[in-house]
Amino acid sequence: MSPSISESQAEFLERMRRQFDFGPYPRIPIDKEPSSDGNLLFIHNLLTPYYLRHRQTTPADGKVILDAGCGTGYKALVLAKANPGARVVGIDLSPKSIEMAQQRLDYHGYKENVEFHVLAIEDLVQLGMQFDYINCDEVLYFFDDIADGLAAFKSVLKPEGIIRANLHSLLQRRVFFQAQELFNLMGLMEEFSEEMAIPVVVEIMKALQPFVTLKQFGWKPDYENEEKNAEALLANHLLQGDKGYRVADLFDALRRADLDFFSMVNWRQWDVADLFTEPDNLPSYLAMGLADSPIETQLTIYELLHPVHRLLDFWCSHPLENSGDVPLESWSLENWQTSRIALHPQLQTEAFKQAAIEAIEKNSTLTISTFLSVSALKPVTVNQSVAGLLLQLWDGPQPFEALVDIWQRTHPVNLITLEPVSRAAAAQQVADALAKLEAFLYVLVNP
């Protein structure tokens, strides 16, 4: 037994291992190919959080990525796809899951730069490795103290490394915590009870009246499908050791682990203003408070108003000293003129290129969120002129001034005054267009 693991924790880990050996997670077919899922690749591309943290891009080649609690390896496959040239290391408690993960990566041709180990997160130092990126999906909430899990990650994280982890939301998943307490009370979550428990849960839930709260908010017809329901029920109603957290719990754990929060993974879906009918005209008291509130308070307000996110999904890193960099929204044209602009790799697809060309040819709009929907609330569109700029980035990054040259050639005259468009006016128009796209990370701006 590792000296860092108590006897009770070791017993719990053994129960978890048995549960996931019985029901390996996730149960995604081995031949499923993630290349068409731009949103998933966007999240798991190291470039995305690295840019959010450091406002610079970085190549994936040579980076070392840990998938902690890799399960059957689907996310490890996604990490390998999203980060060509990186080394992916997966660990999990369940030998059965590790076996399936290795088979999955072999099937998809990743026989190099991928390795898997049956290992607890508490024992990470035994690998003798340091990581540029640590992905821990759907695992951290099993810890007795989530700060301990974060500290284990920090101990093997490179100085500029990034951690992505998540916690179950206490408010959003309340109904499943009720179910777990109920079925534990009935003895359905004891050791080796999974095979017997699943049909019993289905029978009980089917027999309940439709108005019963647990059935109304915690049950779906799919849960009654004997061929498909095991994964869903074991991950929700019968999940061993499941715990829920609030935003305040997350920030408390980060402080105790001496790590810095820097973004929610789906940060565009945590904007309090989006919850109001007039986002640009919030009630004055709230608007004044939000302007001066730390990010923890803003996220808590969203959580209390609209707890729809199942996961508190976040990125964090070692504490960084203030670099003194000027935020993009405060840039002058002088800042822009020395920058270099890149298209996010997840938009460098043939489908996106053809859509941009079609928008230009038909003098129509290009809906970028069709290809990368980082904001679920409303579509993100650009006109054919901006589509033309994005097309110039498809083959690789371009200096800002080169894009201004293109803009001046395609927009030589102000259509209102019929005067020639000045260099400064063209530069400002390009900067404004790029700034709106950078907010979604559709384009990346390197100083």
FENQUICOR-V209338 format. One record per residue. N is the residue number from 0. RES is the residue in one small letter. PHI is phi as a letter, one per 30 degrees, with the letter a starting at -180 (none if undefined). Layout:
# FENQUICOR-V209338
<<N & RES & PHI> <N & RES & PHI>>
This chain:
# FENQUICOR-V209338
<<0 & m & none> <1 & s & d> <2 & p & d> <3 & s & d> <4 & i & c> <5 & s & d> <6 & e & d> <7 & s & d> <8 & q & d> <9 & a & d> <10 & e & d> <11 & f & d> <12 & l & d> <13 & e & d> <14 & r & d> <15 & m & d> <16 & r & e> <17 & r & d> <18 & q & d> <19 & f & d> <20 & d & d> <21 & f & d> <22 & g & b> <23 & p & e> <24 & y & b> <25 & p & d> <26 & r & d> <27 & i & c> <28 & p & e> <29 & i & d> <30 & d & d> <31 & k & d> <32 & e & c> <33 & p & d> <34 & s & e> <35 & s & d> <36 & d & c> <37 & g & d> <38 & n & d> <39 & l & d> <40 & l & d> <41 & f & e> <42 & i & d> <43 & h & c> <44 & n & d> <45 & l & e> <46 & l & e> <47 & t & d> <48 & p & d> <49 & y & d> <50 & y & d> <51 & l & d> <52 & r & d> <53 & h & c> <54 & r & h> <55 & q & b> <56 & t & c> <57 & t & b> <58 & p & d> <59 & a & d> <60 & d & e> <61 & g & i> <62 & k & d> <63 & v & c> <64 & i & c> <65 & l & c> <66 & d & c> <67 & a & d> <68 & g & i> <69 & c & d> <70 & g & h> <71 & t & d> <72 & g & j> <73 & y & d> <74 & k & d> <75 & a & d> <76 & l & d> <77 & v & d> <78 & l & d> <79 & a & d> <80 & k & d> <81 & a & d> <82 & n & b> <83 & p & e> <84 & g & j> <85 & a & d> <86 & r & c> <87 & v & c> <88 & v & c> <89 & g & c> <90 & i & b> <91 & d & a> <92 & l & d> <93 & s & c> <94 & p & e> <95 & k & d> <96 & s & d> <97 & i & d> <98 & e & d> <99 & m & d> <100 & a & d> <101 & q & d> <102 & q & d> <103 & r & d> <104 & l & d> <105 & d & d> <106 & y & e> <107 & h & c> <108 & g & i> <109 & y & c> <110 & k & c> <111 & e & c> <112 & n & i> <113 & v & b> <114 & e & b> <115 & f & b> <116 & h & b> <117 & v & d> <118 & l & a> <119 & a & d> <120 & i & e> <121 & e & d> <122 & d & c> <123 & l & e> <124 & v & d> <125 & q & d> <126 & l & d> <127 & g & i> <128 & m & b> <129 & q & c> <130 & f & c> <131 & d & d> <132 & y & b> <133 & i & b> <134 & n & c> <135 & c & b> <136 & d & c> <137 & e & i> <138 & v & b> <139 & l & e> <140 & y & d> <141 & f & d> <142 & f & d> <143 & d & e> <144 & d & b> <145 & i & d> <146 & a & d> <147 & d & d> <148 & g & d> <149 & l & d> <150 & a & d> <151 & a & d> <152 & f & d> <153 & k & e> <154 & s & d> <155 & v & b> <156 & l & c> <157 & k & d> <158 & p & e> <159 & e & c> <160 & g & d> <161 & i & b> <162 & i & c> <163 & r & c> <164 & a & b> <165 & n & a> <166 & l & b> <167 & h & d> <168 & s & d> <169 & l & d> <170 & l & d> <171 & q & d> <172 & r & c> <173 & r & e> <174 & v & d> <175 & f & d> <176 & f & d> <177 & q & d> <178 & a & d> <179 & q & d> <180 & e & d> <181 & l & d> <182 & f & d> <183 & n & d> <184 & l & d> <185 & m & d> <186 & g & i> <187 & l & c> <188 & m & c> <189 & e & d> <190 & e & e> <191 & f & i> <192 & s & c> <193 & e & e> <194 & e & d> <195 & m & d> <196 & a & d> <197 & i & d> <198 & p & d> <199 & v & d> <200 & v & d> <201 & v & d> <202 & e & d> <203 & i & d> <204 & m & d> <205 & k & d> <206 & a & d> <207 & l & d> <208 & q & d> <209 & p & d> <210 & f & d> <211 & v & d> <212 & t & e> <213 & l & d> <214 & k & d> <215 & q & d> <216 & f & c> <217 & g & b> <218 & w & b> <219 & k & b> <220 & p & e> <221 & d & e> <222 & y & d> <223 & e & c> <224 & n & d> <225 & e & d> <226 & e & d> <227 & k & b> <228 & n & d> <229 & a & e> <230 & e & d> <231 & a & d> <232 & l & d> <233 & l & d> <234 & a & c> <235 & n & b> <236 & h & d> <237 & l & b> <238 & l & d> <239 & q & d> <240 & g & i> <241 & d & d> <242 & k & b> <243 & g & c> <244 & y & b> <245 & r & c> <246 & v & e> <247 & a & d> <248 & d & d> <249 & l & d> <250 & f & d> <251 & d & d> <252 & a & d> <253 & l & d> <254 & r & d> <255 & r & d> <256 & a & d> <257 & d & h> <258 & l & b> <259 & d & c> <260 & f & d> <261 & f & b> <262 & s & a> <263 & m & d> <264 & v & d> <265 & n & c> <266 & w & d> <267 & r & d> <268 & q & c> <269 & w & b> <270 & d & c> <271 & v & e> <272 & a & e> <273 & d & d> <274 & l & d> <275 & f & c> <276 & t & d> <277 & e & b> <278 & p & e> <279 & d & c> <280 & n & b> <281 & l & d> <282 & p & e> <283 & s & e> <284 & y & d> <285 & l & d> <286 & a & e> <287 & m & d> <288 & g & d> <289 & l & d> <290 & a & d> <291 & d & c> <292 & s & d> <293 & p & d> <294 & i & e> <295 & e & e> <296 & t & d> <297 & q & d> <298 & l & d> <299 & t & d> <300 & i & d> <301 & y & d> <302 & e & e> <303 & l & d> <304 & l & d> <305 & h & a> <306 & p & d> <307 & v & c> <308 & h & d> <309 & r & d> <310 & l & c> <311 & l & d> <312 & d & c> <313 & f & b> <314 & w & c> <315 & c & b> <316 & s & a> <317 & h & e> <318 & p & e> <319 & l & c> <320 & e & d> <321 & n & d> <322 & s & d> <323 & g & i> <324 & d & d> <325 & v & d> <326 & p & e> <327 & l & e> <328 & e & d> <329 & s & c> <330 & w & d> <331 & s & c> <332 & l & d> <333 & e & d> <334 & n & d> <335 & w & d> <336 & q & d> <337 & t & c> <338 & s & c> <339 & r & b> <340 & i & c> <341 & a & b> <342 & l & d> <343 & h & e> <344 & p & e> <345 & q & d> <346 & l & c> <347 & q & d> <348 & t & b> <349 & e & d> <350 & a & d> <351 & f & d> <352 & k & e> <353 & q & d> <354 & a & d> <355 & a & d> <356 & i & d> <357 & e & d> <358 & a & d> <359 & i & d> <360 & e & d> <361 & k & c> <362 & n & h> <363 & s & b> <364 & t & d> <365 & l & c> <366 & t & c> <367 & i & d> <368 & s & d> <369 & t & d> <370 & f & c> <371 & l & a> <372 & s & c> <373 & v & d> <374 & s & b> <375 & a & d> <376 & l & d> <377 & k & a> <378 & p & d> <379 & v & c> <380 & t & b> <381 & v & b> <382 & n & d> <383 & q & d> <384 & s & d> <385 & v & d> <386 & a & e> <387 & g & d> <388 & l & d> <389 & l & d> <390 & l & d> <391 & q & d> <392 & l & c> <393 & w & d> <394 & d & d> <395 & g & l> <396 & p & d> <397 & q & b> <398 & p & d> <399 & f & e> <400 & e & d> <401 & a & d> <402 & l & d> <403 & v & d> <404 & d & e> <405 & i & d> <406 & w & d> <407 & q & d> <408 & r & d> <409 & t & c> <410 & h & b> <411 & p & d> <412 & v & b> <413 & n & d> <414 & l & d> <415 & i & c> <416 & t & c> <417 & l & i> <418 & e & d> <419 & p & e> <420 & v & d> <421 & s & d> <422 & r & d> <423 & a & d> <424 & a & d> <425 & a & d> <426 & a & d> <427 & q & d> <428 & q & d> <429 & v & d> <430 & a & d> <431 & d & d> <432 & a & d> <433 & l & d> <434 & a & d> <435 & k & d> <436 & l & d> <437 & e & d> <438 & a & d> <439 & f & c> <440 & l & i> <441 & y & d> <442 & v & b> <443 & l & c> <444 & v & c> <445 & n & c> <446 & p & e>>
